């Protein structure tokens, strides 16, 4: 599920799993203590989900994809990438040139491989930011570029990829 902000991608992802009685909703955004607007966003997502769904707040996706278990809804890969870039210090130009780039690309390849090998039903959500304004900062451009690479790598391992625009679902041919 790819789409821009407020495109309806999360709602569509939830709709695709609504008939599954057991779903693990993987929230990659964390809690962000002290941010009431973020708490409101998280609350709205929780209210839409069936009561039988469980939630895990984690960016450690590879082990989840490798385990047997219920369907997974991962929302979202964009926030996973932010966490991965934080972990390898990819925001800093020196760290990026000194190994951060390679470390990040390894994490992306590992995630794509886990998506390829999983036996679970998985719905992944990610932002599509490449069609927007070119970011003014080097780190912003780096994030945009790496998200495009992440989305391409993961989409290459998926049976179906869709773009959600204004609440409309557009299947993307393979």
C-alpha positions in Angstrom: 0.0 0.0 0.0 1.7 3.1 -1.2 0.3 6.6 -1.0 0.7 10.2 0.2 -0.3 11.7 3.5 -4.0 11.2 4.3 -4.5 9.3 1.0 -6.4 6.5 2.7 -3.6 3.9 2.5 -3.9 2.8 6.2 -7.7 2.5 5.9 -7.3 0.4 2.8 -4.7 -1.8 4.5 -7.1 -2.4 7.4 -10.0 -3.1 5.0 -7.9 -5.9 3.3 -7.6 -7.7 6.6 -10.9 -6.9 8.3 -12.2 -10.5 7.8 -9.2 -12.0 9.5 -10.1 -12.6 13.2 -6.5 -12.6 14.3 -4.2 -9.8 13.0 -1.0 -8.4 14.5 -0.9 -4.7 13.8 2.7 -3.6 13.8 3.0 0.1 14.5 6.5 1.4 13.7 6.0 4.9 14.9 6.5 4.6 18.6 4.7 6.5 21.3 6.4 10.0 21.1 5.7 10.9 24.7 4.6 14.5 25.2 3.2 14.9 21.6 -0.6 15.2 21.9 -1.1 15.4 18.1 0.8 12.1 17.6 -1.3 10.5 20.4 -4.5 11.6 18.6 -3.3 10.1 15.3 -2.4 6.8 17.1 -5.8 6.8 18.9 -7.7 7.3 15.6 -5.9 4.3 14.1 -6.7 2.1 17.2 -10.4 3.1 17.1 -10.7 1.8 13.5 -9.3 -1.6 14.2 -11.3 -4.6 15.3 -11.0 -5.4 19.0 -9.6 -8.8 18.3 -6.5 -7.4 16.6 -3.3 -7.2 18.7 -0.8 -4.4 18.4 3.0 -4.5 18.6 5.0 -1.3 18.6 8.3 -2.2 17.0 10.6 -1.6 14.1 12.1 -5.1 14.4 10.2 -6.5 11.5 12.5 -9.2 10.2 11.9 -11.6 13.1 8.2 -11.1 12.9 8.2 -11.9 9.2 10.2 -15.1 9.9 7.8 -16.4 12.6 4.6 -18.4 12.1 1.6 -16.5 13.2 -1.4 -14.4 12.3 -1.6 -11.9 9.5 0.5 -8.9 9.8 -0.4 -5.3 9.0 2.8 -3.1 9.1 2.1 0.6 9.3 4.4 1.9 8.1 7.7 1.3 6.3 8.3 5.1 6.2 8.7 5.2 9.9 10.7 2.0 9.9 13.1 3.7 7.5 13.4 6.7 9.9 14.3 4.4 12.7 16.8 2.5 10.5 18.4 5.7 9.5 18.6 6.8 13.1 20.2 3.5 14.1 23.0 3.7 11.4 23.4 7.5 11.8 22.5 8.0 8.2 21.5 11.6 8.7 25.1 12.7 9.3 27.0 13.2 6.0 30.3 11.9 7.5 28.6 8.8 9.0 26.7 8.2 5.8 30.0 8.3 3.7 31.8 6.2 6.4 29.5 3.2 6.4 26.0 4.4 7.1 25.0 4.0 3.5 26.1 0.4 3.4 24.6 -0.4 6.8 21.2 1.0 5.7 21.3 -0.8 2.4 22.0 -4.1 4.3 19.0 -3.5 6.5 16.7 -2.8 3.5 18.0 -5.9 1.8 17.4 -8.0 4.9 13.8 -6.6 5.2 13.1 -7.3 1.5 14.4 -10.8 1.9 12.2 -11.4 4.9 9.2 -10.2 3.0 10.1 -12.6 0.2 10.4 -15.6 2.6 7.5 -15.0 5.0 4.7 -17.5 5.1 2.4 -15.0 6.8 -0.3 -12.9 5.1 1.3 -9.4 5.2 0.0 -6.0 4.3 2.6 -3.3 4.3 1.9 0.5 4.3 4.4 3.1 3.1 4.5 6.7 2.0 5.2 7.7 -1.6 7.2 10.9 -1.3 9.0 10.9 -4.6 6.4 12.9 -6.5 6.6 15.9 -4.2 8.8 18.9 -3.8 12.5 18.2 -3.7 13.6 18.6 -0.1 15.8 21.6 0.7 18.2 19.7 2.9 20.7 16.9 2.0 19.2 14.7 4.8 15.7 15.3 3.5 16.8 14.3 0.0 18.6 11.3 1.3 15.5 10.2 3.2 13.3 10.7 0.1 15.8 8.7 -2.1 16.2 5.9 0.4 12.4 5.6 0.9 12.1 5.2 -2.9 14.8 2.5 -2.8 13.1 0.7 0.1 9.6 0.8 -1.5 11.1 -0.5 -4.8 13.0 -3.4 -3.0 9.9 -4.4 -0.9 7.5 -4.0 -3.8 9.7 -6.4 -5.8 8.9 -9.1 -3.3 5.2 -8.6 -3.1 2.4 -10.3 -5.0 0.4 -7.1 -5.3 1.3 -3.4 -5.0 -1.3 -0.6 -5.0 -1.1 3.1 -4.9 -3.8 4.9 -2.9 -4.7 8.4 -4.1 -7.6 10.4 -2.6 -9.0 7.2 -1.2 -8.9 5.4 -4.6 -7.0 2.2 -5.0 -4.9 1.9 -8.1 -3.3 -1.5 -8.7 0.3 -1.2 -10.0 1.2 -3.7 -12.7 4.3 -5.9 -12.0 
